[in-house]
Amino acid sequence: MSAKNYYLWLLLALAAFAFSLTGCGDQNINSKWRTQKLTIDGNDSDWGHSLTYYDKLNALVGVENDGKFLYLCLVTTDQQLQNKILRMGLTVWFDRTGSNNKKFGIKYPIGIGGMDRKNFTGERLNPQQGERLNPQEIDKRIINNQTDMEFVGANNEEVRLPVTQLKGVELKLGLKDSRLVYEMRVPLSHTGGYDYAINVDTGSVVSVGLETGKMNFNSGERKGFRNPEGGFGGGMEGGDDFGGGAMGGGREGFERSRNFNPSAFQPLDFWAEVKLASKSN
């Protein structure tokens, strides 16, 4: 073997070795065995030291499991990330093969585009004077009106159900002191009569993906999208009841905004390889 070919082989070998260490996901997470009750209530107070900071997300994430369920918690004070989750929707994907394939997803919140507009009547405090609710109050209204969620399949088939009718799956959002908390519980298997489950055993590795929706600048989804640096984005000409400014509709309207920040509208796409805990661990 020539020296040139040898060094090429060595580089490829090192690259393959590095890939084997990092896996397919962005991060590796070791789930912890659940030893105390976890209440899915939009409050992270019972997660203790199970939360770890991930720079790519600018958020704390924790994963725990027992013999029946996987528990997930995400906490962030990043207003861009909060915008994306609340207004564009968040889908948590699970792939029991350990690859980053979108096999089984749970979408919650579903985003502004999937919500009933009648839930947002009266956003103006005083329509005659143009006085509006502040961004934090609109965030709270979005959270309080998350009555539905969607199960998403590998081919983007969607089954929408009221959160109150879920069996096995529990979901909750909370917002306090600029901290958004997302909590989820999902069955590991269909044992117990659960219609929707990851279908994986304890001790296995499962890929978990976090994906927000994409902003459609030609639809009502843009309304009420808060710029982290101040003010609201978008809206139709002359403003609207969901926080829009006096600017043209669509992306052009956003770009004419003094505080327009393109990165605020880039969808989140984060994957992690999660090693589920066994009771013996």
C-alpha positions as CSV (number, residue, x, y, z in Angstrom):
1,M,0.0,0.0,0.0
2,S,1.4,3.4,-1.0
3,A,1.9,6.1,1.6
4,K,-0.9,8.2,0.1
5,N,-3.4,5.3,0.2
6,Y,-2.3,4.4,3.7
7,Y,-3.0,7.9,5.0
8,L,-6.4,8.0,3.2
9,W,-7.3,4.7,4.7
10,L,-6.3,6.0,8.2
11,L,-8.4,9.1,7.8
12,L,-11.4,7.1,6.8
13,A,-10.9,4.7,9.7
14,L,-10.7,7.6,12.2
15,A,-13.8,9.1,10.7
16,A,-15.7,5.9,11.1
17,F,-14.5,5.5,14.6
18,A,-15.6,9.0,15.6
19,F,-19.0,8.3,14.0
20,S,-19.4,5.1,16.0
21,L,-18.7,7.1,19.2
22,T,-21.2,9.9,18.5
23,G,-24.0,7.7,17.0
24,C,-26.5,9.1,14.6
25,G,-27.9,11.7,16.9
26,D,-26.7,15.2,18.0
27,Q,-26.2,14.0,21.6
28,N,-26.1,10.9,23.7
29,I,-28.4,10.8,26.7
30,N,-28.5,8.2,29.4
31,S,-32.0,7.9,30.8
32,K,-32.3,7.5,34.6
33,W,-34.5,4.9,36.3
34,R,-37.5,6.6,37.8
35,T,-37.3,6.2,41.6
36,Q,-39.9,8.8,42.6
37,K,-43.2,9.9,41.3
38,L,-43.1,12.3,38.4
39,T,-46.2,14.4,37.9
40,I,-46.7,15.7,34.4
41,D,-47.9,19.2,35.3
42,G,-45.6,21.6,33.4
43,N,-43.4,22.1,36.5
44,D,-39.8,20.7,36.6
45,S,-39.5,20.8,40.4
46,D,-39.6,17.0,40.7
47,W,-36.8,16.4,38.1
48,G,-34.0,17.3,40.5
49,H,-30.6,16.5,39.0
50,S,-32.0,14.7,36.0
51,L,-31.9,17.8,33.8
52,T,-28.7,18.5,31.7
53,Y,-28.0,21.6,29.7
54,Y,-27.5,21.1,25.9
55,D,-25.8,24.0,24.2
56,K,-27.3,23.3,20.7
57,L,-30.8,23.6,22.2
58,N,-30.0,26.3,24.8
59,A,-32.2,24.2,27.0
60,L,-32.2,21.7,29.9
61,V,-33.4,18.2,29.0
62,G,-34.0,15.2,31.2
63,V,-35.1,11.7,30.4
64,E,-36.2,9.0,32.9
65,N,-38.0,5.7,32.5
66,D,-39.4,2.9,34.5
67,G,-40.7,-0.5,33.3
68,K,-43.8,1.1,31.6
69,F,-43.1,4.7,30.5
70,L,-40.5,7.1,29.2
71,Y,-40.6,10.6,30.8
72,L,-39.2,13.6,29.0
73,C,-38.7,17.2,30.3
74,L,-37.4,20.3,28.4
75,V,-36.9,23.6,30.1
76,T,-35.8,26.8,28.4
77,T,-35.7,30.6,28.9
78,D,-34.6,31.1,25.3
79,Q,-37.4,33.3,23.8
80,Q,-36.6,32.2,20.2
81,L,-37.0,28.5,21.2
82,Q,-40.1,29.3,23.1
83,N,-41.5,31.1,20.0
84,K,-40.8,28.1,17.9
85,I,-42.4,25.6,20.3
86,L,-45.5,27.6,21.0
87,R,-46.2,29.1,17.6
88,M,-44.7,26.6,15.2
89,G,-45.5,23.5,17.2
90,L,-43.3,20.7,18.5
91,T,-43.1,17.1,17.4
92,V,-41.1,14.6,19.5
93,W,-40.1,11.7,17.3
94,F,-39.1,8.2,18.5
95,D,-37.2,5.6,16.5
96,R,-36.6,2.3,18.3
97,T,-34.0,1.3,15.7
98,G,-31.5,3.9,17.0
99,S,-31.5,5.8,13.7
100,N,-32.9,9.3,13.1
101,N,-36.0,8.1,11.3
102,K,-39.4,9.6,11.9
103,K,-41.2,6.4,12.9
104,F,-43.6,7.6,15.6
105,G,-44.2,11.2,16.7
106,I,-46.2,13.1,19.2
107,K,-47.0,16.7,18.2
108,Y,-47.7,19.0,21.1
109,P,-48.2,21.9,21.1
110,I,-49.7,21.8,17.7
111,G,-48.8,25.4,16.8
112,I,-50.9,28.4,15.9
113,G,-51.7,27.1,12.4
114,G,-53.5,24.1,13.9
115,M,-55.5,26.0,16.5
116,D,-59.0,27.3,16.4
117,R,-59.0,31.0,15.9
118,K,-61.9,31.5,18.1
119,N,-59.6,30.7,21.0
120,F,-57.9,34.0,20.4
121,T,-60.8,36.4,20.3
122,G,-60.2,39.6,22.2
123,E,-56.5,39.9,21.9
124,R,-56.9,43.7,21.9
125,L,-57.5,45.0,25.4
126,N,-59.0,48.1,23.8
127,P,-59.7,47.8,20.1
128,Q,-60.6,51.5,19.7
129,Q,-57.2,52.6,21.2
130,G,-55.2,49.8,19.7
131,E,-54.0,48.6,23.1
132,R,-52.8,45.0,23.0
133,L,-51.9,42.2,25.3
134,N,-48.3,41.9,26.1
135,P,-46.3,38.9,24.5
136,Q,-46.2,37.0,27.8
137,E,-50.0,37.1,28.1
138,I,-50.4,35.8,24.5
139,D,-47.9,33.0,25.4
140,K,-50.1,32.0,28.3
141,R,-53.2,32.0,26.2
142,I,-51.6,29.7,23.6
143,I,-50.6,27.3,26.4
144,N,-54.1,27.4,28.1
145,N,-55.7,26.6,24.8
146,Q,-53.7,23.5,24.0
147,T,-56.6,21.2,24.1
148,D,-55.5,18.8,21.2
149,M,-52.4,16.9,20.2
150,E,-51.5,14.7,17.2
151,F,-50.0,11.3,16.8
152,V,-47.8,11.3,13.6
153,G,-46.8,8.2,11.7
154,A,-43.8,7.4,9.5
155,N,-45.6,8.7,6.4
156,N,-46.9,11.8,8.1
157,E,-50.3,10.3,8.8
158,E,-51.9,12.3,11.6
159,V,-54.4,11.3,14.2
160,R,-55.7,14.3,16.2
161,L,-57.1,13.7,19.6
162,P,-58.2,15.8,22.6
163,V,-55.5,15.7,25.3
164,T,-58.2,14.6,27.8
165,Q,-58.9,11.4,25.8
166,L,-55.3,10.2,25.8
167,K,-54.6,6.8,27.3
168,G,-51.1,6.3,28.7
169,V,-49.7,9.5,27.1
170,E,-49.5,12.6,29.3
171,L,-48.5,16.1,28.0
172,K,-48.2,19.4,29.7
173,L,-46.7,22.9,29.2
174,G,-46.0,25.5,31.8
175,L,-44.7,29.0,31.7
176,K,-43.5,30.9,34.8
177,D,-40.9,33.6,35.3
178,S,-39.9,33.4,31.6
179,R,-39.2,29.6,31.9
180,L,-41.1,27.3,29.5
181,V,-41.4,23.8,30.8
182,Y,-42.5,20.9,28.5
183,E,-43.2,17.5,30.1
184,M,-44.2,14.2,28.4
185,R,-45.0,10.7,29.5
186,V,-45.3,8.0,26.8
187,P,-45.7,4.2,27.1
188,L,-42.7,2.0,26.2
189,S,-44.9,-0.8,24.8
190,H,-48.6,-1.5,24.0
191,T,-48.8,-3.8,27.0
192,G,-51.6,-2.5,29.2
193,G,-53.9,-1.7,26.2
194,Y,-52.1,1.5,25.1
195,D,-52.9,2.3,21.5
196,Y,-49.8,4.5,21.0
197,A,-46.4,3.5,22.3
198,I,-42.7,3.6,21.4
199,N,-42.5,-0.3,21.3
200,V,-39.2,-0.6,23.0
201,D,-37.8,-2.5,26.0
202,T,-35.9,-1.1,29.0
203,G,-32.1,-1.1,28.5
204,S,-32.5,-0.4,24.7
205,V,-31.3,2.6,22.7
206,V,-34.0,4.8,21.1
207,S,-33.5,7.9,19.0
208,V,-35.4,10.9,20.1
209,G,-35.9,13.9,17.9
210,L,-37.2,17.3,18.6
211,E,-38.7,19.1,15.6
212,T,-40.6,22.4,15.3
213,G,-42.8,23.2,12.4
214,K,-41.9,25.6,9.6
215,M,-43.2,29.1,9.4
216,N,-45.6,29.7,6.6
217,F,-45.3,33.4,5.9
218,N,-48.5,33.4,3.8
219,S,-50.8,32.1,6.4
220,G,-52.1,33.1,9.8
221,E,-49.3,31.2,11.5
222,R,-47.1,34.3,11.4
223,K,-49.5,36.3,13.5
224,G,-48.5,36.8,17.0
225,F,-44.9,35.5,16.4
226,R,-42.9,37.5,18.9
227,N,-39.5,38.7,18.1
228,P,-37.1,38.0,21.0
229,E,-35.5,41.4,20.6
230,G,-38.8,43.2,21.1
231,G,-42.2,43.6,19.4
232,F,-44.2,41.2,17.2
233,G,-43.6,39.9,13.8
234,G,-45.9,40.0,10.9
235,G,-49.5,40.6,10.4
236,M,-51.6,41.9,7.6
237,E,-51.6,45.4,6.4
238,G,-52.7,47.8,9.2
239,G,-52.2,45.2,11.9
240,D,-54.5,42.5,13.3
241,D,-55.9,41.2,16.5
242,F,-53.0,38.8,17.1
243,G,-50.2,41.4,17.6
244,G,-49.4,42.2,14.0
245,G,-47.7,45.6,13.2
246,A,-48.6,48.0,10.5
247,M,-46.6,46.4,7.7
248,G,-47.3,44.3,4.7
249,G,-48.1,40.6,5.0
250,G,-45.8,37.7,4.2
251,R,-42.0,37.5,4.6
252,E,-41.5,41.0,3.1
253,G,-43.5,42.4,5.9
254,F,-41.3,40.7,8.4
255,E,-38.1,41.8,6.7
256,R,-39.2,45.4,6.8
257,S,-39.6,45.1,10.6
258,R,-36.9,46.9,12.4
259,N,-36.2,44.0,14.7
260,F,-36.5,41.2,12.2
261,N,-34.3,38.3,13.0
262,P,-34.1,35.5,10.4
263,S,-32.8,32.9,12.8
264,A,-35.9,33.2,14.9
265,F,-37.8,31.4,12.1
266,Q,-35.4,28.5,11.4
267,P,-37.1,25.3,12.5
268,L,-35.5,23.2,15.3
269,D,-34.2,19.8,14.3
270,F,-32.4,18.1,17.2
271,W,-31.7,14.4,17.7
272,A,-30.3,12.4,20.6
273,E,-29.5,8.7,21.2
274,V,-31.2,7.8,24.5
275,K,-30.1,4.7,26.4
276,L,-33.0,3.6,28.4
277,A,-32.3,2.5,32.0
278,S,-32.8,-0.9,33.4
279,K,-34.1,-1.5,37.0
280,S,-30.8,-3.2,37.8
281,N,-28.8,-0.1,36.9
